[in-house]
Amino acid sequence: MVDNKIHVSIVTPEESFFEGETDFVLVPALSGALGMLPGHMPIVARLSTGIVKIGKAGDIRYFAIQNGYIEFLFNRANILTERAIETRYEERDKALKEMKKKYKIVQEVTEETKKIARAMTHVIDLEN
């Protein structure tokens, strides 16, 4: 791998979605947009639903992702996400809207789920 490039991989539970070399990576971290160039310090960050932007020599690609994590170490950006779709610049807002609508997961908190959570807490306490 060339020292002035970043190796990017985007992985979902179903597949290795994208793999390639790039000049920069911009991800939607929970705390805000996080940009990385070659030589960036190592970092692990949680990602929110948003657009990953990667580019090299005038070729910029956009990926809508749904939550996840990024690990950046030694010019390798490993992005683990629930879902990813490639989109174009003009359609990135539409892609995000569709992803949020299509994959919106709502979990109802019932008395049963509260009992399960309490039981799991007790099991973890017993193990420690």
N, CA, C and O atoms as a printed pandas DataFrame, in Angstrom:
     atom_number atom_name residue_name chain_id  residue_number  x_coord  y_coord  z_coord
0              1         N          MET        A               1    0.847   -1.183    0.000
1              2        CA          MET        A               1    0.000    0.000    0.000
2              3         C          MET        A               1    0.887    1.239    0.000
3              4         O          MET        A               1    1.900    1.290    0.697
4              5         N          VAL        A               2    0.499    2.223   -0.780
5              6        CA          VAL        A               2    1.232    3.477   -0.863
6              7         C          VAL        A               2    0.963    4.297    0.393
7              8         O          VAL        A               2   -0.172    4.350    0.868
8              9         N          ASP        A               3    2.011    4.943    0.939
9             10        CA          ASP        A               3    1.882    5.686    2.188
10            11         C          ASP        A               3    0.963    6.892    2.104
11            12         O          ASP        A               3    0.404    7.308    3.119
12            13         N          ASN        A               4    0.793    7.467    0.912
13            14        CA          ASN        A               4   -0.035    8.667    0.809
14            15         C          ASN        A               4   -1.477    8.357    0.381
15            16         O          ASN        A               4   -2.179    9.241   -0.110
16            17         N          LYS        A               5   -1.910    7.130    0.560
17            18        CA          LYS        A               5   -3.283    6.706    0.262
18            19         C          LYS        A               5   -3.890    6.069    1.504
19            20         O          LYS        A               5   -3.185    5.622    2.409
20            21         N          ILE        A               6   -5.204    6.042    1.519
21            22        CA          ILE        A               6   -5.940    5.377    2.592
22            23         C          ILE        A               6   -6.643    4.173    1.979
23            24         O          ILE        A               6   -7.301    4.292    0.945
24            25         N          HIS        A               7   -6.505    3.031    2.609
25            26        CA          HIS        A               7   -7.254    1.850    2.174
26            27         C          HIS        A               7   -8.578    1.850    2.933
27            28         O          HIS        A               7   -8.595    1.810    4.163
28            29         N          VAL        A               8   -9.679    1.896    2.200
29            30        CA          VAL        A               8  -11.017    1.955    2.801
30            31         C          VAL        A               8  -11.754    0.651    2.548
31            32         O          VAL        A               8  -11.749    0.120    1.437
32            33         N          SER        A               9  -12.386    0.149    3.595
33            34        CA          SER        A               9  -13.304   -0.973    3.412
34            35         C          SER        A               9  -14.602   -0.646    4.145
35            36         O          SER        A               9  -14.596   -0.189    5.287
36            37         N          ILE        A              10  -15.709   -0.895    3.454
37            38        CA          ILE        A              10  -17.034   -0.720    4.042
38            39         C          ILE        A              10  -17.660   -2.107    4.080
39            40         O          ILE        A              10  -17.827   -2.762    3.051
40            41         N          VAL        A              11  -18.001   -2.537    5.288
41            42        CA          VAL        A              11  -18.511   -3.887    5.487
42            43         C          VAL        A              11  -19.863   -3.832    6.190
43            44         O          VAL        A              11  -20.032   -3.119    7.179
44            45         N          THR        A              12  -20.825   -4.596    5.666
45            46        CA          THR        A              12  -22.127   -4.758    6.305
46            47         C          THR        A              12  -22.221   -6.209    6.776
47            48         O          THR        A              12  -21.367   -7.019    6.416
48            49         N          PRO        A              13  -23.226   -6.556    7.565
49            50        CA          PRO        A              13  -23.360   -7.955    7.976
50            51         C          PRO        A              13  -23.539   -8.915    6.787
51            52         O          PRO        A              13  -23.213  -10.097    6.897
52            53         N          GLU        A              14  -24.043   -8.425    5.679
53            54        CA          GLU        A              14  -24.288   -9.278    4.524
54            55         C          GLU        A              14  -23.095   -9.419    3.578
55            56         O          GLU        A              14  -22.939  -10.449    2.922
56            57         N          GLU        A              15  -22.247   -8.376    3.507
57            58        CA          GLU        A              15  -21.206   -8.406    2.479
58            59         C          GLU        A              15  -20.083   -7.406    2.751
59            60         O          GLU        A              15  -20.205   -6.492    3.566
60            61         N          SER        A              16  -18.989   -7.623    2.030
61            62        CA          SER        A              16  -17.937   -6.617    1.954
62            63         C          SER        A              16  -18.387   -5.680    0.844
63            64         O          SER        A              16  -18.265   -6.007   -0.336
64            65         N          PHE        A              17  -18.906   -4.517    1.217
65            66        CA          PHE        A              17  -19.614   -3.641    0.294
66            67         C          PHE        A              17  -18.684   -2.858   -0.631
67            68         O          PHE        A              17  -18.968   -2.709   -1.820
68            69         N          PHE        A              18  -17.578   -2.360   -0.088
69            70        CA          PHE        A              18  -16.644   -1.559   -0.890
70            71         C          PHE        A              18  -15.238   -1.757   -0.355
71            72         O          PHE        A              18  -15.032   -1.889    0.852
72            73         N          GLU        A              19  -14.281   -1.776   -1.257
73            74        CA          GLU        A              19  -12.881   -1.846   -0.873
74            75         C          GLU        A              19  -12.086   -1.090   -1.924
75            76         O          GLU        A              19  -12.267   -1.305   -3.123
76            77         N          GLY        A              20  -11.194   -0.195   -1.468
77            78        CA          GLY        A              20  -10.395    0.549   -2.422
78            79         C          GLY        A              20   -9.458    1.546   -1.766
79            80         O          GLY        A              20   -9.469    1.731   -0.549
80            81         N          GLU        A              21   -8.649    2.182   -2.596
81            82        CA          GLU        A              21   -7.683    3.191   -2.154
82            83         C          GLU        A              21   -8.256    4.576   -2.411
83            84         O          GLU        A              21   -8.974    4.787   -3.389
84            85         N          THR        A              22   -7.939    5.515   -1.533
85            86        CA          THR        A              22   -8.473    6.866   -1.671
86            87         C          THR        A              22   -7.524    7.886   -1.061
87            88         O          THR        A              22   -6.576    7.530   -0.361
88            89         N          ASP        A              23   -7.790    9.156   -1.336
89            90        CA          ASP        A              23   -6.987   10.241   -0.787
90            91         C          ASP        A              23   -7.551   10.784    0.527
91            92         O          ASP        A              23   -6.806   11.284    1.369
92            93         N          PHE        A              24   -8.882   10.681    0.697
93            94        CA          PHE        A              24   -9.493   11.168    1.930
94            95         C          PHE        A              24  -10.786   10.408    2.210
95            96         O          PHE        A              24  -11.379    9.798    1.320
96            97         N          VAL        A              25  -11.202   10.464    3.475
97            98        CA          VAL        A              25  -12.453    9.841    3.920
98            99         C          VAL        A              25  -13.165   10.839    4.814
99           100         O          VAL        A              25  -12.542   11.454    5.679
100          101         N          LEU        A              26  -14.460   11.003    4.613
101          102        CA          LEU        A              26  -15.289   11.850    5.470
102          103         C          LEU        A              26  -16.466   10.993    5.919
103          104         O          LEU        A              26  -17.211   10.466    5.093
104          105         N          VAL        A              27  -16.632   10.853    7.251
105          106        CA          VAL        A              27  -17.680    9.986    7.786
106          107         C          VAL        A              27  -18.594   10.764    8.735
107          108         O          VAL        A              27  -18.194   11.780    9.304
108          109         N          PRO        A              28  -19.841   10.268    8.900
109          110        CA          PRO        A              28  -20.787   10.926    9.811
110          111         C          PRO        A              28  -20.662   10.377   11.237
111          112         O          PRO        A              28  -21.452    9.525   11.645
112          113         N          ALA        A              29  -19.685   10.857   11.986
113          114        CA          ALA        A              29  -19.510   10.409   13.373
114          115         C          ALA        A              29  -20.651   10.966   14.216
115          116         O          ALA        A              29  -21.268   11.965   13.847
116          117         N          LEU        A              30  -20.930   10.328   15.338
117          118        CA          LEU        A              30  -21.999   10.806   16.214
118          119         C          LEU        A              30  -21.762   12.242   16.670
119          120         O          LEU        A              30  -22.710   13.005   16.855
120          121         N          SER        A              31  -20.502   12.604   16.848
121          122        CA          SER        A              31  -20.175   13.949   17.329
122          123         C          SER        A              31  -20.093   14.974   16.203
123          124         O          SER        A              31  -19.855   16.155   16.459
124          125         N          GLY        A              32  -20.288   14.537   14.957
125          126        CA          GLY        A              32  -20.211   15.437   13.810
126          127         C          GLY        A              32  -19.353   14.831   12.722
127          128         O          GLY        A              32  -18.813   13.738   12.889
128          129         N          ALA        A              33  -19.224   15.528   11.617
129          130        CA          ALA        A              33  -18.434   15.021   10.489
130          131         C          ALA        A              33  -16.975   14.851   10.908
131          132         O          ALA        A              33  -16.406   15.702   11.592
132          133         N          LEU        A              34  -16.389   13.743   10.487
133          134        CA          LEU        A              34  -15.007   13.422   10.826
134          135         C          LEU        A              34  -14.268   13.133    9.527
135          136         O          LEU        A              34  -14.594   12.186    8.811
136          137         N          GLY        A              35  -13.271   13.960    9.232
137          138        CA          GLY        A              35  -12.493   13.791    8.015
138          139         C          GLY        A              35  -11.108   13.258    8.323
139          140         O          GLY        A              35  -10.501   13.619    9.331
140          141         N          MET        A              36  -10.612   12.393    7.444
141          142        CA          MET        A              36   -9.290   11.804    7.630
142          143         C          MET        A              36   -8.491   11.854    6.338
143          144         O          MET        A              36   -8.999   11.555    5.258
144          145         N          LEU        A              37   -7.243   12.235    6.473
145          146        CA          LEU        A              37   -6.276   12.210    5.385
146          147         C          LEU        A              37   -5.207   11.185    5.741
147          148         O          LEU        A              37   -5.131   10.753    6.891
148          149         N          PRO        A              38   -4.382   10.790    4.779
149          150        CA          PRO        A              38   -3.305    9.858    5.113
150          151         C          PRO        A              38   -2.460   10.387    6.278
151          152         O          PRO        A              38   -2.145   11.575    6.342
152          153         N          GLY        A              39   -2.107    9.498    7.180
153          154        CA          GLY        A              39   -1.309    9.883    8.341
154          155         C          GLY        A              39   -2.136   10.333    9.536
155          156         O          GLY        A              39   -1.574   10.707   10.566
156          157         N          HIS        A              40   -3.460   10.304    9.419
157          158        CA          HIS        A              40   -4.329   10.704   10.533
158          159         C          HIS        A              40   -4.030    9.824   11.743
159          160         O          HIS        A              40   -3.671    8.655   11.600
160          161         N          MET        A              41   -4.179   10.391   12.920
161          162        CA          MET        A              41   -3.942    9.613   14.139
162          163         C          MET        A              41   -4.955    8.474   14.233
163          164         O          MET        A              41   -6.062    8.589   13.707
164          165         N          PRO        A              42   -4.591    7.379   14.895
165          166        CA          PRO        A              42   -5.527    6.264   15.058
166          167         C          PRO        A              42   -6.778    6.710   15.816
167          168         O          PRO        A              42   -6.706    7.510   16.748
168          169         N          ILE        A              43   -7.910    6.181   15.400
169          170        CA          ILE        A              43   -9.168    6.569   16.032
170          171         C          ILE        A              43  -10.194    5.457   15.836
171          172         O          ILE        A              43  -10.184    4.747   14.830
172          173         N          VAL        A              44  -11.068    5.327   16.809
173          174        CA          VAL        A              44  -12.256    4.488   16.691
174          175         C          VAL        A              44  -13.420    5.395   17.050
175          176         O          VAL        A              44  -13.395    6.056   18.088
176          177         N          ALA        A              45  -14.436    5.433   16.205
177          178        CA          ALA        A              45  -15.569    6.319   16.455
178          179         C          ALA        A              45  -16.869    5.636   16.047
179          180         O          ALA        A              45  -16.901    4.802   15.141
180          181         N          ARG        A              46  -17.923    6.010   16.734
181          182        CA          ARG        A              46  -19.262    5.532   16.392
182          183         C          ARG        A              46  -19.821    6.407   15.278
183          184         O          ARG        A              46  -19.623    7.622   15.270
184          185         N          LEU        A              47  -20.514    5.785   14.349
185          186        CA          LEU        A              47  -21.074    6.508   13.217
186          187         C          LEU        A              47  -22.595    6.564   13.318
187          188         O          LEU        A              47  -23.240    5.639   13.813
188          189         N          SER        A              48  -23.147    7.672   12.836
189          190        CA          SER        A              48  -24.594    7.801   12.764
190          191         C          SER        A              48  -25.021    7.568   11.316
191          192         O          SER        A              48  -24.178    7.450   10.427
192          193         N          THR        A              49  -26.300    7.503   11.089
193          194        CA          THR        A              49  -26.801    7.371    9.726
194          195         C          THR        A              49  -26.422    8.636    8.966
195          196         O          THR        A              49  -26.691    9.746    9.427
196          197         N          GLY        A              50  -25.809    8.472    7.822
197          198        CA          GLY        A              50  -25.363    9.627    7.053
198          199         C          GLY        A              50  -24.596    9.210    5.815
199          200         O          GLY        A              50  -24.693    8.071    5.358
200          201         N          ILE        A              51  -23.829   10.152    5.276
201          202        CA          ILE        A              51  -23.093    9.940    4.031
202          203         C          ILE        A              51  -21.599    9.800    4.313
203          204         O          ILE        A              51  -21.001   10.635    4.992
204          205         N          VAL        A              52  -21.005    8.727    3.778
205          206        CA          VAL        A              52  -19.553    8.555    3.768
206          207         C          VAL        A              52  -19.088    9.072    2.418
207          208         O          VAL        A              52  -19.617    8.686    1.376
208          209         N          LYS        A              53  -18.098    9.944    2.448
209          210        CA          LYS        A              53  -17.563   10.539    1.218
210          211         C          LYS        A              53  -16.105   10.116    1.105
211          212         O          LYS        A              53  -15.311   10.351    2.016
212          213         N          ILE        A              54  -15.759    9.498   -0.004
213          214        CA          ILE        A              54  -14.365    9.130   -0.227
214          215         C          ILE        A              54  -13.953    9.665   -1.586
215          216         O          ILE        A              54  -14.768    9.730   -2.507
216          217         N          GLY        A              55  -12.692   10.046   -1.712
217          218        CA          GLY        A              55  -12.290   10.618   -2.985
218          219         C          GLY        A              55  -10.817   10.501   -3.272
219          220         O          GLY        A              55   -9.976   10.445   -2.375
220          221         N          LYS        A              56  -10.534   10.466   -4.574
221          222        CA          LYS        A              56   -9.152   10.481   -5.040
222          223         C          LYS        A              56   -9.105   11.057   -6.441
223          224         O          LYS        A              56   -9.920   10.705   -7.294
224          225         N          ALA        A              57   -8.173   11.922   -6.672
225          226        CA          ALA        A              57   -7.908   12.509   -7.994
226          227         C          ALA        A              57   -9.176   12.914   -8.740
227          228         O          ALA        A              57   -9.363   12.552   -9.902
228          229         N          GLY        A              58  -10.047   13.667   -8.065
229          230        CA          GLY        A              58  -11.242   14.173   -8.713
230          231         C          GLY        A              58  -12.409   13.209   -8.779
231          232         O          GLY        A              58  -13.499   13.595   -9.201
232          233         N          ASP        A              59  -12.208   11.969   -8.375
233          234        CA          ASP        A              59  -13.285   10.972   -8.379
234          235         C          ASP        A              59  -13.809   10.824   -6.952
235          236         O          ASP        A              59  -13.143   10.239   -6.098
236          237         N          ILE        A              60  -14.999   11.354   -6.698
237          238        CA          ILE        A              60  -15.581   11.300   -5.355
238          239         C          ILE        A              60  -16.770   10.356   -5.385
239          240         O          ILE        A              60  -17.614   10.421   -6.280
240          241         N          ARG        A              61  -16.823    9.472   -4.387
241          242        CA          ARG        A              61  -17.928    8.522   -4.278
242          243         C          ARG        A              61  -18.652    8.754   -2.964
243          244         O          ARG        A              61  -18.051    9.143   -1.962
244          245         N          TYR        A              62  -19.956    8.509   -2.987
245          246        CA          TYR        A              62  -20.809    8.739   -1.824
246          247         C          TYR        A              62  -21.526    7.437   -1.459
247          248         O          TYR        A              62  -22.036    6.729   -2.327
248          249         N          PHE        A              63  -21.554    7.141   -0.167
249          250        CA          PHE        A              63  -22.232    5.957    0.333
250          251         C          PHE        A              63  -23.134    6.369    1.491
251          252         O          PHE        A              63  -22.675    6.984    2.453
252          253         N          ALA        A              64  -24.409    6.031    1.396
253          254        CA          ALA        A              64  -25.314    6.248    2.520
254          255         C          ALA        A              64  -25.160    5.047    3.434
255          256         O          ALA        A              64  -25.240    3.903    2.985
256          257         N          ILE        A              65  -24.937    5.305    4.726
257          258        CA          ILE        A              65  -24.782    4.211    5.687
258          259         C          ILE        A              65  -25.783    4.385    6.819
259          260         O          ILE        A              65  -26.277    5.483    7.077
260          261         N          GLN        A              66  -26.066    3.287    7.477
261          262        CA          GLN        A              66  -26.938    3.322    8.645
262          263         C          GLN        A              66  -26.145    2.870    9.858
263          264         O          GLN        A              66  -25.872    1.684   10.046
264          265         N          ASN        A              67  -25.783    3.850   10.673
265          266        CA          ASN        A              67  -25.056    3.601   11.927
266          267         C          ASN        A              67  -23.811    2.749   11.708
267          268         O          ASN        A              67  -23.569    2.271   10.600
268          269         N          GLY        A              68  -23.036    2.562   12.746
269          270        CA          GLY        A              68  -21.863    1.715   12.650
270          271         C          GLY        A              68  -20.668    2.272   13.396
271          272         O          GLY        A              68  -20.803    3.071   14.323
272          273         N          TYR        A              69  -19.488    1.826   12.966
273          274        CA          TYR        A              69  -18.230    2.216   13.586
274          275         C          TYR        A              69  -17.173    2.393   12.510
275          276         O          TYR        A              69  -17.248    1.784   11.442
276          277         N          ILE        A              70  -16.185    3.234   12.802
277          278        CA          ILE        A              70  -15.009    3.342   11.949
278          279         C          ILE        A              70  -13.784    3.134   12.819
279          280         O          ILE        A              70  -13.693    3.641   13.937
280          281         N          GLU        A              71  -12.852    2.381   12.280
281          282        CA          GLU        A              71  -11.543    2.211   12.913
282          283         C          GLU        A              71  -10.536    2.720   11.890
283          284         O          GLU        A              71  -10.480    2.229   10.763
284          285         N          PHE        A              72   -9.741    3.706   12.293
285          286        CA          PHE        A              72   -8.701    4.237   11.404
286          287         C          PHE        A              72   -7.360    3.966   12.060
287          288         O          PHE        A              72   -7.087    4.446   13.160
288          289         N          LEU        A              73   -6.519    3.187   11.370
289          290        CA          LEU        A              73   -5.223    2.800   11.927
290          291         C          LEU        A              73   -4.269    2.512   10.777
291          292         O          LEU        A              73   -4.581    1.716    9.891
292          293         N          PHE        A              74   -3.110    3.157   10.791
293          294        CA          PHE        A              74   -2.077    2.950    9.770
294          295         C          PHE        A              74   -2.636    3.091    8.348
295          296         O          PHE        A              74   -2.424    2.233    7.491
296          297         N          ASN        A              75   -3.351    4.193    8.126
297          298        CA          ASN        A              75   -3.914    4.512    6.813
298          299         C          ASN        A              75   -4.903    3.465    6.301
299          300         O          ASN        A              75   -5.060    3.278    5.094
300          301         N          ARG        A              76   -5.560    2.792    7.232
301          302        CA          ARG        A              76   -6.648    1.863    6.905
302          303         C          ARG        A              76   -7.906    2.352    7.596
303          304         O          ARG        A              76   -7.927    2.532    8.813
304          305         N          ALA        A              77   -8.961    2.567    6.810
305          306        CA          ALA        A              77  -10.255    2.968    7.363
306          307         C          ALA        A              77  -11.212    1.799    7.197
307          308         O          ALA        A              77  -11.651    1.488    6.090
308          309         N          ASN        A              78  -11.525    1.161    8.306
309          310        CA          ASN        A              78  -12.462    0.046    8.305
310          311         C          ASN        A              78  -13.802    0.555    8.826
311          312         O          ASN        A              78  -13.921    0.946    9.987
312          313         N          ILE        A              79  -14.803    0.547    7.958
313          314        CA          ILE        A              79  -16.127    1.040    8.311
314          315         C          ILE        A              79  -17.063   -0.161    8.406
315          316         O          ILE        A              79  -17.286   -0.871    7.425
316          317         N          LEU        A              80  -17.603   -0.374    9.595
317          318        CA          LEU        A              80  -18.568   -1.441    9.835
318          319         C          LEU        A              80  -19.924   -0.782   10.014
319          320         O          LEU        A              80  -20.091    0.072   10.884
320          321         N          THR        A              81  -20.880   -1.167    9.208
321          322        CA          THR        A              81  -22.187   -0.507    9.233
322          323         C          THR        A              81  -23.311   -1.520    9.061
323          324         O          THR        A              81  -23.110   -2.610    8.525
324          325         N          GLU        A              82  -24.483   -1.143    9.519
325          326        CA          GLU        A              82  -25.639   -2.025    9.395
326          327         C          GLU        A              82  -26.049   -2.204    7.937
327          328         O          GLU        A              82  -26.350   -3.313    7.497
328          329         N          ARG        A              83  -26.059   -1.094    7.191
329          330        CA          ARG        A              83  -26.452   -1.113    5.785
330          331         C          ARG        A              83  -25.693   -0.031    5.038
331          332         O          ARG        A              83  -25.291    0.979    5.616
332          333         N          ALA        A              84  -25.504   -0.257    3.742
333          334        CA          ALA        A              84  -24.836    0.747    2.919
334          335         C          ALA        A              84  -25.396    0.678    1.504
335          336         O          ALA        A              84  -25.694   -0.397    0.984
336          337         N          ILE        A              85  -25.530    1.846    0.900
337          338        CA          ILE        A              85  -25.878    1.913   -0.516
338          339         C          ILE        A              85  -25.037    3.018   -1.144
339          340         O          ILE        A              85  -24.799    4.057   -0.528
340          341         N          GLU        A              86  -24.594    2.784   -2.365
341          342        CA          GLU        A              86  -23.847    3.832   -3.065
342          343         C          GLU        A              86  -24.847    4.774   -3.702
343          344         O          GLU        A              86  -25.891    4.345   -4.194
344          345         N          THR        A              87  -24.530    6.052   -3.693
345          346        CA          THR        A              87  -25.424    7.050   -4.252
346          347         C          THR        A              87  -24.613    8.090   -5.019
347          348         O          THR        A              87  -23.383    8.091   -4.967
348          349         N          ARG        A              88  -25.300    8.962   -5.719
349          350        CA          ARG        A              88  -24.651   10.068   -6.407
350          351         C          ARG        A              88  -24.812   11.325   -5.579
351          352         O          ARG        A              88  -25.672   11.391   -4.700
352          353         N          TYR        A              89  -23.985   12.327   -5.857
353          354        CA          TYR        A              89  -24.011   13.587   -5.111
354          355         C          TYR        A              89  -25.415   14.185   -5.092
355          356         O          TYR        A              89  -25.906   14.607   -4.044
356          357         N          GLU        A              90  -26.054   14.218   -6.254
357          358        CA          GLU        A              90  -27.368   14.849   -6.373
358          359         C          GLU        A              90  -28.456   14.089   -5.614
359          360         O          GLU        A              90  -29.485   14.665   -5.264
360          361         N          GLU        A              91  -28.234   12.811   -5.363
361          362        CA          GLU        A              91  -29.271   11.971   -4.760
362          363         C          GLU        A              91  -28.959   11.559   -3.323
363          364         O          GLU        A              91  -29.642   10.695   -2.774
364          365         N          ARG        A              92  -27.955   12.150   -2.713
365          366        CA          ARG        A              92  -27.569   11.699   -1.375
366          367         C          ARG        A              92  -28.646   11.956   -0.324
367          368         O          ARG        A              92  -28.844   11.117    0.555
368          369         N          ASP        A              93  -29.350   13.092   -0.386
369          370        CA          ASP        A              93  -30.423   13.350    0.572
370          371         C          ASP        A              93  -31.574   12.361    0.380
371          372         O          ASP        A              93  -32.154   11.873    1.350
372          373         N          LYS        A              94  -31.891   12.078   -0.857
373          374        CA          LYS        A              94  -32.957   11.122   -1.160
374          375         C          LYS        A              94  -32.574    9.724   -0.663
375          376         O          LYS        A              94  -33.406    9.014   -0.099
376          377         N          ALA        A              95  -31.325    9.335   -0.872
377          378        CA          ALA        A              95  -30.863    8.012   -0.425
378          379         C          ALA        A              95  -30.958    7.882    1.089
379          380         O          ALA        A              95  -31.382    6.845    1.599
380          381         N          LEU        A              96  -30.565    8.931    1.807
381          382        CA          LEU        A              96  -30.665    8.905    3.269
382          383         C          LEU        A              96  -32.109    8.813    3.725
383          384         O          LEU        A              96  -32.436    8.049    4.634
384          385         N          LYS        A              97  -32.961    9.583    3.098
385          386        CA          LYS        A              97  -34.387    9.579    3.472
386          387         C          LYS        A              97  -34.991    8.190    3.253
387          388         O          LYS        A              97  -35.726    7.686    4.102
388          389         N          GLU        A              98  -34.675    7.573    2.105
389          390        CA          GLU        A              98  -35.183    6.238    1.814
390          391         C          GLU        A              98  -34.650    5.211    2.803
391          392         O          GLU        A              98  -35.389    4.336    3.254
392          393         N          MET        A              99  -33.359    5.317    3.142
393          394        CA          MET        A              99  -32.773    4.369    4.075
394          395         C          MET        A              99  -33.423    4.494    5.455
395          396         O          MET        A              99  -33.758    3.491    6.084
396          397         N          LYS        A             100  -33.596    5.726    5.915
397          398        CA          LYS        A             100  -34.211    5.933    7.223
398          399         C          LYS        A             100  -35.640    5.401    7.244
399          400         O          LYS        A             100  -36.076    4.810    8.232
400          401         N          LYS        A             101  -36.368    5.617    6.143
401          402        CA          LYS        A             101  -37.752    5.164    6.075
402          403         C          LYS        A             101  -37.831    3.638    5.962
403          404         O          LYS        A             101  -38.617    2.998    6.659
404          405         N          LYS        A             102  -37.018    3.071    5.088
405          406        CA          LYS        A             102  -37.067    1.637    4.818
406          407         C          LYS        A             102  -36.590    0.795    5.997
407          408         O          LYS        A             102  -37.155   -0.263    6.277
408          409         N          TYR        A             103  -35.560    1.259    6.683
409          410        CA          TYR        A             103  -34.956    0.447    7.729
410          411         C          TYR        A             103  -35.203    0.971    9.133
411          412         O          TYR        A             103  -34.491    0.606   10.069
412          413         N          LYS        A             104  -36.197    1.818    9.285
413          414        CA          LYS        A             104  -36.492    2.353   10.612
414          415         C          LYS        A             104  -36.921    1.203   11.518
415          416         O          LYS        A             104  -37.871    0.479   11.222
416          417         N          ILE        A             105  -36.204    1.053   12.618
417          418        CA          ILE        A             105  -36.495   -0.015   13.561
418          419         C          ILE        A             105  -36.986    0.619   14.842
419          420         O          ILE        A             105  -36.288    1.419   15.466
420          421         N          VAL        A             106  -38.181    0.257   15.222
421          422        CA          VAL        A             106  -38.754    0.786   16.447
422          423         C          VAL        A             106  -38.970   -0.394   17.374
423          424         O          VAL        A             106  -39.642   -1.365   17.026
424          425         N          GLN        A             107  -38.390   -0.292   18.554
425          426        CA          GLN        A             107  -38.570   -1.356   19.526
426          427         C          GLN        A             107  -39.451   -0.850   20.644
427          428         O          GLN        A             107  -39.149    0.149   21.297
428          429         N          GLU        A             108  -40.531   -1.549   20.851
429          430        CA          GLU        A             108  -41.446   -1.169   21.907
430          431         C          GLU        A             108  -40.927   -1.739   23.225
431          432         O          GLU        A             108  -40.598   -2.922   23.312
432          433         N          VAL        A             109  -40.856   -0.897   24.239
433          434        CA          VAL        A             109  -40.413   -1.344   25.552
434          435         C          VAL        A             109  -41.653   -1.765   26.332
435          436         O          VAL        A             109  -42.472   -0.935   26.727
436          437         N          THR        A             110  -41.769   -3.056   26.541
437          438        CA          THR        A             110  -42.895   -3.607   27.276
438          439         C          THR        A             110  -42.413   -4.104   28.631
439          440         O          THR        A             110  -41.216   -4.096   28.917
440          441         N          GLU        A             111  -43.337   -4.527   29.447
441          442        CA          GLU        A             111  -42.961   -5.111   30.734
442          443         C          GLU        A             111  -42.105   -6.352   30.527
443          444         O          GLU        A             111  -41.198   -6.626   31.313
444          445         N          GLU        A             112  -42.396   -7.103   29.463
445          446        CA          GLU        A             112  -41.630   -8.314   29.174
446          447         C          GLU        A             112  -40.168   -7.979   28.839
447          448         O          GLU        A             112  -39.258   -8.648   29.327
448          449         N          THR        A             113  -39.937   -6.945   28.009
449          450        CA          THR        A             113  -38.559   -6.578   27.673
450          451         C          THR        A             113  -37.835   -6.020   28.891
451          452         O          THR        A             113  -36.623   -6.198   29.015
452          453         N          LYS        A             114  -38.549   -5.350   29.792
453          454        CA          LYS        A             114  -37.929   -4.864   31.027
454          455         C          LYS        A             114  -37.492   -6.039   31.893
455          456         O          LYS        A             114  -36.412   -6.000   32.483
456          457         N          LYS        A             115  -38.315   -7.084   31.978
457          458        CA          LYS        A             115  -37.964   -8.279   32.762
458          459         C          LYS        A             115  -36.726   -8.958   32.177
459          460         O          LYS        A             115  -35.839   -9.393   32.911
460          461         N          ILE        A             116  -36.679   -9.041   30.855
461          462        CA          ILE        A             116  -35.522   -9.662   30.206
462          463         C          ILE        A             116  -34.260   -8.861   30.480
463          464         O          ILE        A             116  -33.211   -9.441   30.762
464          465         N          ALA        A             117  -34.343   -7.536   30.403
465          466        CA          ALA        A             117  -33.182   -6.682   30.666
466          467         C          ALA        A             117  -32.708   -6.851   32.108
467          468         O          ALA        A             117  -31.505   -6.929   32.356
468          469         N          ARG        A             118  -33.641   -6.908   33.064
469          470        CA          ARG        A             118  -33.259   -7.100   34.469
470          471         C          ARG        A             118  -32.609   -8.468   34.668
471          472         O          ARG        A             118  -31.616   -8.585   35.386
472          473         N          ALA        A             119  -33.163   -9.499   34.036
473          474        CA          ALA        A             119  -32.598  -10.842   34.153
474          475         C          ALA        A             119  -31.188  -10.884   33.582
475          476         O          ALA        A             119  -30.299  -11.493   34.177
476          477         N          MET        A             120  -30.970  -10.241   32.431
477          478        CA          MET        A             120  -29.633  -10.208   31.829
478          479         C          MET        A             120  -28.638   -9.502   32.736
479          480         O          MET        A             120  -27.486   -9.923   32.849
480          481         N          THR        A             121  -29.079   -8.432   33.382
481          482        CA          THR        A             121  -28.211   -7.698   34.311
482          483         C          THR        A             121  -27.798   -8.593   35.466
483          484         O          THR        A             121  -26.639   -8.575   35.881
484          485         N          HIS        A             122  -28.735   -9.377   35.992
485          486        CA          HIS        A             122  -28.427  -10.282   37.100
486          487         C          HIS        A             122  -27.454  -11.382   36.658
487          488         O          HIS        A             122  -26.557  -11.752   37.415
488          489         N          VAL        A             123  -27.623  -11.900   35.451
489          490        CA          VAL        A             123  -26.707  -12.934   34.947
490          491         C          VAL        A             123  -25.306  -12.358   34.806
491          492         O          VAL        A             123  -24.331  -13.015   35.170
492          493         N          ILE        A             124  -25.193  -11.161   34.291
493          494        CA          ILE        A             124  -23.876  -10.523   34.145
494          495         C          ILE        A             124  -23.248  -10.299   35.516
495          496         O          ILE        A             124  -22.051  -10.527   35.688
496          497         N          ASP        A             125  -24.034   -9.858   36.491
497          498        CA          ASP        A             125  -23.521   -9.669   37.846
498          499         C          ASP        A             125  -23.020  -10.965   38.448
499          500         O          ASP        A             125  -21.990  -10.982   39.122
500          501         N          LEU        A             126  -23.751  -12.071   38.208
501          502        CA          LEU        A             126  -23.347  -13.369   38.734
502          503         C          LEU        A             126  -22.037  -13.858   38.107
503          504         O          LEU        A             126  -21.232  -14.504   38.777
504          505         N          GLU        A             127  -21.826  -13.552   36.826
505          506        CA          GLU        A             127  -20.615  -13.965   36.137
506          507         C          GLU        A             127  -19.385  -13.222   36.648
507          508         O          GLU        A             127  -18.277  -13.758   36.625
508          509         N          ASN        A             128  -19.580  -11.997   37.104
509          510        CA          ASN        A             128  -18.457  -11.204   37.591
510          511         C          ASN        A             128  -18.268  -11.490   39.039
511          512         O          ASN        A             128  -17.370  -10.929   39.667
